[in-house]
Amino acid sequence: MEKLNSYDDEPVYYCSRCLSLNIRKMPRNLAQDYCGDCGATDIVCDHIEVWKELYKKKYGHDFVEKRELKWPYWC
């Protein structure tokens, strides 16, 4: 359990516009990172709990939601 707590302490990088975690690196000669979803270049580094709260406020649900799967699961 201690390993999980240290993993959650790692900072996350996310897009300030859409809150995506899909951050892309530009080649070495260009120092600008960008969002792989919306293309914005304003990238923020913060604690995962801060990002989770921002995401919930913006989209109205958690990023990872537990949903009950019903049979057939593809319906």
C-alpha positions, 0 to 999 in steps of 0.5 A: 500500500505504501508503494501506491501512496508514493505513486499518487505523489508523482505530479501530473501534467495536464492541459489547462483548457480541456484537462486532458492527460494526453500531453505530447512532447515536441521534438528536441529542437522545439521546447513546447509541449502540447495537448494531444486532444485539443492542441493547446500549449498551456500545460500545467503540472500539479498533484493528481488530487487537484486535477481530479477535483478540476475534472469533476467540476468541469465535466460533472463526474470522475475521470474513472467511474465504476459502472455496473456491467450488464449482460450483454456488456456491449449494449 
